[in-house]
Amino acid sequence: MSMNGGGALSGLLCAIGVLILISGFSRSRKPAILEQISPYIPASSALRSLQRKQPGPFDVIVALLAPLLIDRSSTRKIEERLIRAGKSGVESFRIEQALATGIGATAGLLLSCFALASGSSPLVFLILITLGAVLGALIWDRKLSREISQRGKRIAQQLPAVAELLAFAVAAGESPVVAIERVSRTMGGELATEFALALAEIRGGHSIEHALRQVSNRAASADVERFIDGVLLAIDRGSPLAEVLRAQAADARAADRRQLLEIAGKKDVAMLIPVVFFILPTVVLVALFPGIQGLKLMVS
């Protein structure tokens, strides 16, 4: 590949990256008040005239690139992962992933320019750009997986308090639906938000089993899944729900303690590093310094 061809390809990649970056910024803007309330008010000619707008150049570019960026076969899987991460919008995620791919390709381009300047083969140019683009996409996908894992851990930590409040509410004579409403109204956190969504589904006509199953699917936590299974089994068999909820809360507390013990066990190994390399040499030096000074005085 000649230098002119490499320069043209570099300019094309940089232009595409800049356009995707600007379009991503334009899509991440805060929606206007009209866009927020339009789904909840009746449609009218005046509202449609206010909503009607001409697409900008970046909207046209994103619309042209969207079929290339979105894989229809994996859209459902990505959507489920985004829901477990507490996000929404497959198209936005794909555009962000494309932006990360462009940043990785740009980094590979810079490295390839240094490699070409040092006299490397032009093949290195393509290899580094491809490698940078692939790493950018993989890093963004890995970021989503890490967000899912962290959200599952946070929800598992909130489960004992939610289970105890549900047990208190049911023991006081409230129905499961009213207890769920109390949890979603009085508590904060992501698990309470999931119960608020479940309450909205119940009021929308879904059964309580379907709504709680959706909470289990969105939470991405094995502890929450076991809790939901126990509650649904108690409702199905007619068991005392308050006792079941108390037992579930105790199990959640025990699981939380086990997790803390596991974390503490892993930290023991990490604490050996400062002890061995910083504290222990200082103690040895303090212990040996008087003896070394005494030997110097005896020799002299």
WOWOPE-V236391 format. One record per residue. N is the residue number from 1. RES is the residue in one small letter. NEAR is the number of other C-alpha atoms within 8 Angstrom. Layout:
n=(N,N)
res=(RES,RES)
near=(NEAR,NEAR)
//
This chain:
n=(1,2,3,4,5,6,7,8,9,10,11,12,13,14,15,16,17,18,19,20,21,22,23,24,25,26,27,28,29,30,31,32,33,34,35,36,37,38,39,40,41,42,43,44,45,46,47,48,49,50,51,52,53,54,55,56,57,58,59,60,61,62,63,64,65,66,67,68,69,70,71,72,73,74,75,76,77,78,79,80,81,82,83,84,85,86,87,88,89,90,91,92,93,94,95,96,97,98,99,100,101,102,103,104,105,106,107,108,109,110,111,112,113,114,115,116,117,118,119,120,121,122,123,124,125,126,127,128,129,130,131,132,133,134,135,136,137,138,139,140,141,142,143,144,145,146,147,148,149,150,151,152,153,154,155,156,157,158,159,160,161,162,163,164,165,166,167,168,169,170,171,172,173,174,175,176,177,178,179,180,181,182,183,184,185,186,187,188,189,190,191,192,193,194,195,196,197,198,199,200,201,202,203,204,205,206,207,208,209,210,211,212,213,214,215,216,217,218,219,220,221,222,223,224,225,226,227,228,229,230,231,232,233,234,235,236,237,238,239,240,241,242,243,244,245,246,247,248,249,250,251,252,253,254,255,256,257,258,259,260,261,262,263,264,265,266,267,268,269,270,271,272,273,274,275,276,277,278,279,280,281,282,283,284,285,286,287,288,289,290,291,292,293,294,295,296,297,298,299,300)
res=(m,s,m,n,g,g,g,a,l,s,g,l,l,c,a,i,g,v,l,i,l,i,s,g,f,s,r,s,r,k,p,a,i,l,e,q,i,s,p,y,i,p,a,s,s,a,l,r,s,l,q,r,k,q,p,g,p,f,d,v,i,v,a,l,l,a,p,l,l,i,d,r,s,s,t,r,k,i,e,e,r,l,i,r,a,g,k,s,g,v,e,s,f,r,i,e,q,a,l,a,t,g,i,g,a,t,a,g,l,l,l,s,c,f,a,l,a,s,g,s,s,p,l,v,f,l,i,l,i,t,l,g,a,v,l,g,a,l,i,w,d,r,k,l,s,r,e,i,s,q,r,g,k,r,i,a,q,q,l,p,a,v,a,e,l,l,a,f,a,v,a,a,g,e,s,p,v,v,a,i,e,r,v,s,r,t,m,g,g,e,l,a,t,e,f,a,l,a,l,a,e,i,r,g,g,h,s,i,e,h,a,l,r,q,v,s,n,r,a,a,s,a,d,v,e,r,f,i,d,g,v,l,l,a,i,d,r,g,s,p,l,a,e,v,l,r,a,q,a,a,d,a,r,a,a,d,r,r,q,l,l,e,i,a,g,k,k,d,v,a,m,l,i,p,v,v,f,f,i,l,p,t,v,v,l,v,a,l,f,p,g,i,q,g,l,k,l,m,v,s)
near=(6,6,6,6,8,9,8,8,8,9,8,8,11,10,8,9,11,8,10,12,9,9,11,12,8,7,7,6,6,4,6,6,6,6,9,8,8,10,7,5,6,6,7,6,6,6,9,9,7,7,7,6,5,4,6,6,6,9,9,9,9,10,8,8,8,10,8,7,9,9,8,6,5,7,10,8,7,9,11,8,11,13,10,13,10,8,7,7,8,10,8,9,8,10,12,9,12,11,12,12,14,14,12,15,16,12,10,15,12,8,9,12,9,8,11,12,7,6,6,8,7,9,7,11,14,8,8,13,15,10,11,15,15,10,10,15,12,8,8,10,9,8,8,11,9,8,9,12,9,8,13,11,9,9,14,12,8,10,13,12,8,12,12,11,9,13,13,9,11,13,8,6,6,9,7,8,8,8,12,12,11,9,13,12,8,6,8,8,8,8,12,13,10,11,14,12,8,13,12,8,10,11,7,6,6,9,7,9,7,8,13,11,9,9,11,12,9,10,13,12,11,6,9,13,10,8,9,11,8,10,11,9,8,12,9,7,6,7,8,7,12,10,8,12,13,11,8,11,13,9,8,11,9,8,8,10,8,8,8,8,8,8,8,8,8,8,8,8,8,7,8,8,9,8,9,9,8,9,9,9,9,8,8,8,8,8,8,8,8,8,8,8,8,8,8,8,7,6,5,4)
//
